[in-house]
Amino acid sequence: MAEIPRVVFCNAGPLIALAKLNRLTLLSRLYPNLAVPRAVHREVVEEGLSLGAPDATVARLFFARSGCPIVDAAREVVDSFQPIGELDLGERALLALARHCPGALVLLDDEQARNEARRLGLRVKGTLGVLVSAYRAGFVDLEEVEMLLLTLAERTDIWISRTLCEQVLAELLHSP
């Protein structure tokens, strides 16, 4: 059985993608110790609602029902964090918080942010990894995870590579 990380910090990409798929509850089922930086919550929910994004409503309801904590990153912690490359405020806050939590897992889809997390020695997983974990934990069956991966591959409003979705699906279909 996989080790459960002490804390899991989630960025906007997985929150938005899973909200668009109406599968945000997989996060709270997989990671009872899930936390979201306030800057990420603001981006996903508040800015999303102001833009009329339906996934923002799904995310708002998820936060209201799940009890997932919205955590503040002290300004000095975020300001003292000097990433290599350009990261948005949510990514910077997430990585700044995770650096101070040994064994933390970060959920990120953006490749530059993932590279920075790896440079910092953090464990990283993205939306596809969450779906694979949900399948392996028995929260979704093979047919459902296949449909979710195919849906991700087709959607133009979710920025995950079709090729990557197809690779993950092929690995799942050919694994014991």
LOKEZA-242482 format. One line per 5 residues: number of its first residue (from 1); for each residue x, y, z of N, C-alpha, C, O. Coordinates in nm, 2 decimals. Layout:
LOKEZA-242482
NUM	X:Y:Z:X:Y:Z:X:Y:Z:X:Y:Z; ...
end
This chain:
LOKEZA-242482
1	0.08:-0.12:0.00:0.00:0.00:0.00:0.09:0.12:0.00:0.19:0.13:0.07; 0.05:0.23:-0.08:0.13:0.35:-0.09:0.12:0.43:0.04:0.02:0.43:0.11; 0.23:0.50:0.07:0.24:0.58:0.19:0.15:0.70:0.17:0.15:0.76:0.06; 0.07:0.74:0.27:-0.01:0.85:0.26:0.07:0.97:0.31:0.12:0.97:0.42; 0.08:1.08:0.22:0.16:1.19:0.26:0.09:1.27:0.38:-0.03:1.27:0.39
6	0.17:1.33:0.46:0.12:1.40:0.58:0.03:1.52:0.53:-0.07:1.54:0.59; 0.07:1.59:0.43:-0.01:1.70:0.37:0.00:1.70:0.22:0.10:1.66:0.17; -0.11:1.73:0.16:-0.12:1.74:0.01:-0.16:1.88:-0.02:-0.27:1.92:0.02; -0.09:1.95:-0.10:-0.12:2.08:-0.15:-0.17:2.07:-0.29:-0.09:2.01:-0.38; -0.28:2.13:-0.32:-0.33:2.12:-0.46:-0.34:2.26:-0.53:-0.38:2.36:-0.47
11	-0.29:2.26:-0.65:-0.29:2.38:-0.73:-0.41:2.39:-0.82:-0.50:2.30:-0.82; -0.43:2.50:-0.89:-0.55:2.53:-0.97:-0.57:2.42:-1.08:-0.68:2.38:-1.10; -0.47:2.38:-1.15:-0.49:2.29:-1.26:-0.57:2.16:-1.23:-0.67:2.14:-1.30; -0.52:2.08:-1.13:-0.60:1.97:-1.10:-0.74:2.00:-1.04:-0.84:1.93:-1.07; -0.75:2.11:-0.97:-0.89:2.15:-0.92:-0.98:2.18:-1.03:-1.09:2.14:-1.03
16	-0.93:2.26:-1.13:-1.02:2.30:-1.24:-1.05:2.18:-1.33:-1.17:2.16:-1.37; -0.95:2.10:-1.36:-0.98:1.98:-1.45:-1.08:1.88:-1.38:-1.17:1.84:-1.45; -1.05:1.85:-1.25:-1.14:1.76:-1.18:-1.28:1.82:-1.16:-1.38:1.75:-1.16; -1.29:1.95:-1.15:-1.42:2.02:-1.14:-1.50:2.01:-1.27:-1.62:1.98:-1.27; -1.42:2.03:-1.38:-1.49:2.02:-1.51:-1.54:1.87:-1.54:-1.63:1.86:-1.61
21	-1.47:1.78:-1.48:-1.51:1.64:-1.49:-1.61:1.60:-1.38:-1.66:1.48:-1.38; -1.64:1.69:-1.29:-1.73:1.67:-1.18:-1.68:1.55:-1.09:-1.75:1.46:-1.05; -1.54:1.55:-1.07:-1.48:1.44:-0.99:-1.39:1.50:-0.88:-1.30:1.44:-0.84; -1.42:1.62:-0.83:-1.34:1.68:-0.72:-1.35:1.59:-0.59:-1.25:1.60:-0.52; -1.45:1.52:-0.57:-1.46:1.44:-0.45:-1.35:1.33:-0.44:-1.32:1.28:-0.34
26	-1.29:1.30:-0.56:-1.18:1.20:-0.56:-1.06:1.26:-0.48:-0.99:1.18:-0.41; -1.04:1.39:-0.48:-0.94:1.45:-0.40:-0.95:1.43:-0.25:-0.86:1.39:-0.18; -1.07:1.46:-0.20:-1.09:1.44:-0.06:-1.09:1.29:-0.02:-1.06:1.26:0.10; -1.14:1.20:-0.11:-1.13:1.06:-0.08:-0.99:1.01:-0.07:-0.95:0.93:0.01; -0.91:1.05:-0.17:-0.77:1.00:-0.18:-0.68:1.07:-0.07:-0.59:1.01:-0.02
31	-0.71:1.20:-0.05:-0.62:1.28:0.04:-0.70:1.35:0.15:-0.74:1.46:0.13; -0.72:1.28:0.26:-0.80:1.34:0.37:-0.72:1.46:0.43:-0.78:1.54:0.50; -0.59:1.47:0.40:-0.51:1.58:0.45:-0.48:1.68:0.34:-0.37:1.74:0.34; -0.58:1.70:0.25:-0.57:1.80:0.14:-0.58:1.94:0.19:-0.66:1.97:0.28; -0.50:2.03:0.14:-0.51:2.17:0.17:-0.48:2.25:0.04:-0.41:2.21:-0.05
36	-0.54:2.37:0.04:-0.53:2.45:-0.08:-0.49:2.59:-0.04:-0.55:2.65:0.05; -0.38:2.65:-0.10:-0.34:2.78:-0.07:-0.45:2.88:-0.10:-0.52:2.86:-0.20; -0.46:2.99:-0.02:-0.57:3.09:-0.05:-0.56:3.15:-0.19:-0.66:3.17:-0.25; -0.43:3.17:-0.24:-0.42:3.22:-0.37:-0.47:3.13:-0.48:-0.53:3.18:-0.58; -0.46:3.00:-0.46:-0.52:2.90:-0.55:-0.67:2.90:-0.54:-0.74:2.90:-0.65
41	-0.72:2.91:-0.42:-0.87:2.91:-0.40:-0.92:3.04:-0.47:-1.03:3.03:-0.54; -0.86:3.15:-0.45:-0.90:3.27:-0.52:-0.91:3.26:-0.67:-1.00:3.30:-0.73; -0.80:3.20:-0.72:-0.79:3.18:-0.87:-0.90:3.09:-0.92:-0.97:3.12:-1.02; -0.92:2.98:-0.85:-1.02:2.88:-0.90:-1.16:2.92:-0.88:-1.25:2.91:-0.97; -1.19:2.97:-0.76:-1.33:2.99:-0.72:-1.37:3.14:-0.75:-1.46:3.17:-0.83
46	-1.30:3.23:-0.68:-1.34:3.37:-0.69:-1.33:3.43:-0.84:-1.42:3.48:-0.89; -1.21:3.41:-0.89:-1.19:3.46:-1.03:-1.27:3.38:-1.13:-1.33:3.43:-1.23; -1.28:3.25:-1.11:-1.37:3.16:-1.19:-1.51:3.20:-1.19:-1.58:3.21:-1.30; -1.57:3.23:-1.07:-1.71:3.28:-1.06:-1.72:3.41:-1.13:-1.83:3.44:-1.20; -1.63:3.50:-1.12:-1.64:3.63:-1.18:-1.64:3.62:-1.33:-1.69:3.71:-1.40
51	-1.57:3.51:-1.38:-1.57:3.49:-1.53:-1.69:3.41:-1.58:-1.71:3.38:-1.70; -1.77:3.36:-1.48:-1.89:3.28:-1.52:-1.85:3.13:-1.55:-1.93:3.07:-1.62; -1.74:3.08:-1.50:-1.70:2.95:-1.53:-1.78:2.85:-1.45:-1.78:2.86:-1.32; -1.85:2.76:-1.51:-1.93:2.66:-1.44:-1.85:2.57:-1.34:-1.90:2.53:-1.24; -1.72:2.54:-1.38:-1.64:2.46:-1.29:-1.61:2.54:-1.16:-1.58:2.47:-1.06
56	-1.62:2.67:-1.16:-1.59:2.74:-1.04:-1.70:2.72:-0.94:-1.68:2.72:-0.81; -1.83:2.70:-0.98:-1.94:2.67:-0.90:-1.92:2.53:-0.84:-1.94:2.51:-0.72; -1.88:2.44:-0.92:-1.85:2.30:-0.87:-1.74:2.31:-0.76:-1.75:2.24:-0.66; -1.63:2.38:-0.78:-1.53:2.40:-0.69:-1.57:2.46:-0.56:-1.54:2.42:-0.45; -1.65:2.57:-0.57:-1.71:2.64:-0.45:-1.79:2.54:-0.37:-1.77:2.54:-0.24
61	-1.87:2.46:-0.43:-1.95:2.36:-0.36:-1.86:2.26:-0.29:-1.89:2.21:-0.18; -1.76:2.21:-0.36:-1.67:2.12:-0.31:-1.60:2.17:-0.18:-1.60:2.10:-0.08; -1.55:2.29:-0.18:-1.49:2.35:-0.07:-1.59:2.36:0.05:-1.55:2.34:0.16; -1.71:2.40:0.02:-1.81:2.42:0.12:-1.85:2.29:0.19:-1.87:2.29:0.31; -1.85:2.18:0.11:-1.89:2.05:0.17:-1.78:1.97:0.22:-1.80:1.89:0.31
66	-1.66:1.98:0.16:-1.55:1.89:0.20:-1.48:1.93:0.33:-1.42:1.84:0.39; -1.49:2.05:0.36:-1.41:2.10:0.48:-1.26:2.11:0.45:-1.18:2.13:0.54; -1.22:2.10:0.32:-1.08:2.12:0.28:-1.03:2.25:0.32:-1.09:2.36:0.29; -0.93:2.26:0.40:-0.88:2.39:0.45:-0.81:2.47:0.34:-0.74:2.42:0.26; -0.84:2.60:0.35:-0.78:2.70:0.26:-0.67:2.76:0.35:-0.70:2.82:0.45
71	-0.55:2.75:0.31:-0.44:2.79:0.40:-0.37:2.92:0.34:-0.35:2.93:0.22; -0.33:3.00:0.44:-0.25:3.12:0.40:-0.10:3.09:0.40:-0.05:3.02:0.49; -0.04:3.14:0.30:0.11:3.14:0.30:0.15:3.27:0.34:0.12:3.37:0.28; 0.23:3.28:0.45:0.28:3.41:0.50:0.35:3.48:0.38:0.43:3.42:0.31; 0.32:3.61:0.37:0.38:3.69:0.26:0.53:3.68:0.26:0.59:3.67:0.15
76	0.59:3.68:0.37:0.74:3.67:0.38:0.79:3.54:0.33:0.90:3.53:0.27; 0.71:3.43:0.35:0.75:3.30:0.30:0.74:3.29:0.15:0.83:3.24:0.08; 0.63:3.35:0.10:0.62:3.35:-0.05:0.72:3.44:-0.11:0.78:3.41:-0.21; 0.74:3.56:-0.05:0.84:3.65:-0.11:0.98:3.60:-0.10:1.06:3.64:-0.19; 1.01:3.52:0.00:1.15:3.47:0.02:1.18:3.36:-0.08:1.29:3.32:-0.10
81	1.07:3.30:-0.13:1.09:3.18:-0.23:1.12:3.24:-0.36:1.04:3.31:-0.42; 1.24:3.20:-0.41:1.28:3.24:-0.54:1.29:3.13:-0.64:1.39:3.06:-0.66; 1.18:3.10:-0.71:1.18:2.99:-0.81:1.26:3.02:-0.93:1.29:3.14:-0.96; 1.30:2.92:-1.00:1.37:2.94:-1.13:1.25:2.94:-1.23:1.18:2.85:-1.24; 1.24:3.05:-1.30:1.14:3.07:-1.40:1.02:3.14:-1.35:1.01:3.17:-1.23
86	0.92:3.16:-1.43:0.80:3.23:-1.40:0.69:3.14:-1.35:0.65:3.04:-1.41; 0.64:3.17:-1.23:0.53:3.09:-1.17:0.43:3.19:-1.13:0.46:3.31:-1.09; 0.30:3.15:-1.13:0.19:3.25:-1.08:0.19:3.24:-0.93:0.26:3.16:-0.87; 0.11:3.33:-0.87:0.11:3.35:-0.73:0.06:3.22:-0.66:0.12:3.19:-0.55; -0.04:3.15:-0.72:-0.08:3.03:-0.66:0.03:2.92:-0.65:0.04:2.85:-0.55
91	0.10:2.91:-0.76:0.21:2.81:-0.77:0.32:2.84:-0.67:0.37:2.76:-0.60; 0.35:2.97:-0.66:0.45:3.02:-0.57:0.41:2.99:-0.43:0.49:2.94:-0.34; 0.29:3.02:-0.39:0.24:3.00:-0.26:0.24:2.85:-0.22:0.28:2.81:-0.11; 0.19:2.77:-0.32:0.19:2.62:-0.30:0.33:2.57:-0.27:0.35:2.49:-0.18; 0.42:2.60:-0.35:0.56:2.55:-0.34:0.63:2.60:-0.21:0.70:2.53:-0.15
96	0.60:2.73:-0.18:0.66:2.79:-0.06:0.60:2.71:0.06:0.68:2.68:0.15; 0.48:2.68:0.07:0.42:2.61:0.18:0.47:2.47:0.18:0.51:2.42:0.29; 0.48:2.40:0.07:0.52:2.26:0.06:0.67:2.24:0.11:0.70:2.14:0.17; 0.75:2.34:0.08:0.89:2.33:0.12:0.91:2.32:0.27:1.01:2.27:0.31; 0.81:2.37:0.34:0.82:2.37:0.49:0.74:2.25:0.55:0.73:2.25:0.67
101	0.70:2.16:0.47:0.62:2.04:0.52:0.69:1.92:0.47:0.66:1.87:0.36; 0.78:1.86:0.55:0.85:1.74:0.51:0.75:1.63:0.46:0.65:1.60:0.53; 0.77:1.56:0.35:0.69:1.46:0.30:0.56:1.50:0.23:0.48:1.42:0.19; 0.55:1.63:0.21:0.43:1.69:0.14:0.43:1.64:-0.01:0.53:1.61:-0.07; 0.31:1.62:-0.06:0.28:1.59:-0.20:0.22:1.71:-0.26:0.13:1.78:-0.20
106	0.26:1.75:-0.38:0.20:1.87:-0.45:0.13:1.82:-0.57:0.18:1.74:-0.65; 0.01:1.87:-0.59:-0.07:1.83:-0.71:-0.06:1.95:-0.81:-0.12:2.06:-0.78; 0.01:1.93:-0.92:0.03:2.03:-1.01:0.03:1.98:-1.15:0.07:1.86:-1.18; -0.03:2.05:-1.25:-0.03:2.01:-1.39:0.07:2.09:-1.47:0.12:2.04:-1.57; 0.09:2.22:-1.44:0.18:2.30:-1.51:0.32:2.25:-1.51:0.38:2.23:-1.41
111	0.38:2.23:-1.63:0.51:2.16:-1.64:0.62:2.24:-1.57:0.71:2.19:-1.51; 0.62:2.37:-1.59:0.72:2.46:-1.53:0.72:2.45:-1.37:0.82:2.44:-1.31; 0.59:2.45:-1.32:0.58:2.44:-1.18:0.62:2.30:-1.13:0.67:2.29:-1.02; 0.59:2.20:-1.21:0.63:2.06:-1.17:0.78:2.05:-1.17:0.84:1.98:-1.08; 0.85:2.11:-1.26:0.99:2.11:-1.27:1.05:2.18:-1.14:1.15:2.13:-1.09
116	0.99:2.29:-1.11:1.04:2.36:-0.99:1.02:2.28:-0.86:1.10:2.27:-0.78; 0.90:2.21:-0.85:0.87:2.12:-0.74:0.98:2.01:-0.73:1.03:1.98:-0.62; 1.01:1.95:-0.84:1.11:1.84:-0.84:1.25:1.90:-0.80:1.32:1.83:-0.73; 1.28:2.02:-0.85:1.41:2.08:-0.81:1.42:2.10:-0.66:1.52:2.09:-0.61; 1.30:2.13:-0.60:1.30:2.14:-0.46:1.29:2.01:-0.38:1.29:2.01:-0.26
121	1.28:1.90:-0.45:1.28:1.77:-0.39:1.14:1.73:-0.34:1.13:1.64:-0.25; 1.04:1.79:-0.40:0.90:1.76:-0.36:0.84:1.65:-0.44:0.88:1.63:-0.56; 0.75:1.57:-0.38:0.68:1.47:-0.46:0.57:1.54:-0.53:0.50:1.63:-0.48; 0.55:1.50:-0.66:0.46:1.57:-0.75:0.37:1.47:-0.82:0.40:1.35:-0.85; 0.24:1.51:-0.83:0.14:1.43:-0.90:0.05:1.53:-0.97:0.03:1.64:-0.92
126	0.00:1.49:-1.09:-0.10:1.58:-1.16:-0.23:1.52:-1.17:-0.26:1.42:-1.10; -0.32:1.58:-1.25:-0.46:1.53:-1.26:-0.46:1.39:-1.31:-0.54:1.31:-1.25; -0.37:1.35:-1.40:-0.37:1.21:-1.45:-0.33:1.12:-1.34:-0.39:1.01:-1.33; -0.23:1.16:-1.26:-0.19:1.08:-1.15:-0.30:1.06:-1.05:-0.31:0.95:-0.98; -0.37:1.16:-1.02:-0.49:1.15:-0.93:-0.59:1.05:-0.98:-0.64:0.97:-0.90
131	-0.62:1.06:-1.11:-0.71:0.96:-1.17:-0.66:0.82:-1.16:-0.74:0.72:-1.13; -0.53:0.80:-1.18:-0.47:0.66:-1.17:-0.48:0.62:-1.03:-0.51:0.50:-1.00; -0.45:0.71:-0.93:-0.45:0.67:-0.79:-0.60:0.64:-0.75:-0.62:0.54:-0.67; -0.69:0.71:-0.80:-0.83:0.68:-0.77:-0.87:0.54:-0.82:-0.95:0.47:-0.76; -0.82:0.51:-0.94:-0.85:0.37:-1.00:-0.79:0.27:-0.91:-0.85:0.17:-0.87
136	-0.66:0.29:-0.88:-0.59:0.19:-0.80:-0.64:0.17:-0.66:-0.63:0.06:-0.60; -0.70:0.28:-0.60:-0.76:0.27:-0.47:-0.91:0.22:-0.48:-0.97:0.19:-0.37; -0.96:0.19:-0.60:-1.09:0.13:-0.61:-1.20:0.24:-0.61:-1.32:0.20:-0.59; -1.17:0.37:-0.62:-1.27:0.47:-0.61:-1.34:0.49:-0.75:-1.45:0.54:-0.76; -1.28:0.45:-0.86:-1.34:0.44:-0.99:-1.29:0.31:-1.05:-1.18:0.26:-1.02
141	-1.38:0.25:-1.14:-1.34:0.13:-1.20:-1.27:0.16:-1.34:-1.26:0.27:-1.38; -1.22:0.05:-1.40:-1.14:0.07:-1.52:-1.23:0.14:-1.63:-1.17:0.23:-1.70; -1.35:0.11:-1.64:-1.44:0.17:-1.75:-1.45:0.32:-1.72:-1.45:0.40:-1.81; -1.47:0.36:-1.59:-1.48:0.50:-1.56:-1.35:0.58:-1.58:-1.36:0.69:-1.64; -1.24:0.52:-1.54:-1.12:0.59:-1.55:-1.08:0.60:-1.70:-1.03:0.70:-1.75
146	-1.12:0.50:-1.78:-1.10:0.51:-1.92:-1.18:0.62:-1.98:-1.13:0.70:-2.06; -1.30:0.63:-1.94:-1.39:0.74:-1.99:-1.34:0.88:-1.95:-1.34:0.97:-2.03; -1.29:0.89:-1.83:-1.24:1.02:-1.78:-1.11:1.06:-1.86:-1.10:1.17:-1.90; -1.02:0.96:-1.89:-0.90:0.99:-1.96:-0.93:1.03:-2.11:-0.87:1.12:-2.16; -1.03:0.96:-2.17:-1.07:0.99:-2.30:-1.14:1.13:-2.31:-1.12:1.20:-2.41
151	-1.21:1.16:-2.21:-1.28:1.29:-2.20:-1.17:1.40:-2.19:-1.18:1.50:-2.26; -1.07:1.38:-2.10:-0.96:1.48:-2.09:-0.89:1.50:-2.22:-0.86:1.61:-2.26; -0.87:1.39:-2.29:-0.80:1.39:-2.42:-0.88:1.47:-2.53:-0.82:1.54:-2.61; -1.01:1.47:-2.52:-1.10:1.54:-2.61:-1.12:1.69:-2.58:-1.15:1.77:-2.67; -1.12:1.72:-2.45:-1.16:1.86:-2.41:-1.06:1.96:-2.45:-0.94:1.94:-2.41
156	-1.10:2.07:-2.51:-1.01:2.17:-2.54:-1.00:2.28:-2.43:-0.91:2.36:-2.43; -1.08:2.27:-2.33:-1.08:2.36:-2.22:-1.00:2.31:-2.10:-1.00:2.37:-1.99; -0.94:2.19:-2.12:-0.85:2.13:-2.01:-0.72:2.11:-2.08:-0.71:2.04:-2.18; -0.62:2.17:-2.02:-0.49:2.18:-2.09:-0.40:2.06:-2.06:-0.29:2.08:-2.00; -0.44:1.94:-2.09:-0.36:1.82:-2.07:-0.35:1.76:-2.20:-0.45:1.74:-2.27
161	-0.23:1.72:-2.24:-0.20:1.67:-2.37:-0.28:1.54:-2.40:-0.28:1.45:-2.32; -0.33:1.53:-2.52:-0.40:1.41:-2.56:-0.31:1.30:-2.56:-0.34:1.19:-2.52; -0.19:1.32:-2.61:-0.09:1.21:-2.61:-0.06:1.15:-2.48:-0.05:1.03:-2.46; -0.05:1.24:-2.38:-0.02:1.19:-2.24:-0.14:1.12:-2.19:-0.12:1.01:-2.12; -0.26:1.16:-2.21:-0.38:1.09:-2.17:-0.38:0.95:-2.23:-0.42:0.85:-2.17
166	-0.35:0.94:-2.36:-0.35:0.81:-2.43:-0.24:0.72:-2.38:-0.26:0.60:-2.37; -0.13:0.78:-2.34:-0.02:0.70:-2.28:-0.06:0.64:-2.15:-0.04:0.52:-2.12; -0.12:0.72:-2.07:-0.16:0.67:-1.93:-0.27:0.57:-1.95:-0.27:0.47:-1.88; -0.36:0.59:-2.04:-0.47:0.49:-2.06:-0.41:0.36:-2.11:-0.45:0.25:-2.06; -0.32:0.37:-2.21:-0.26:0.24:-2.26:-0.19:0.17:-2.15:-0.20:0.04:-2.14
171	-0.12:0.24:-2.06:-0.05:0.17:-1.95:-0.15:0.10:-1.85:-0.12:-0.01:-1.81; -0.26:0.17:-1.83:-0.36:0.11:-1.74:-0.42:-0.01:-1.80:-0.45:-0.11:-1.73; -0.45:0.00:-1.93:-0.52:-0.11:-2.00:-0.43:-0.24:-2.01:-0.47:-0.35:-2.02; -0.30:-0.21:-2.01:-0.20:-0.32:-2.02:-0.13:-0.37:-1.89:-0.04:-0.45:-1.90; -0.17:-0.31:-1.78:-0.11:-0.35:-1.66:-0.20:-0.45:-1.59:-0.32:-0.45:-1.61
176	-0.14:-0.53:-1.51:-0.22:-0.64:-1.44:-0.31:-0.59:-1.33:-0.38:-0.66:-1.27
end
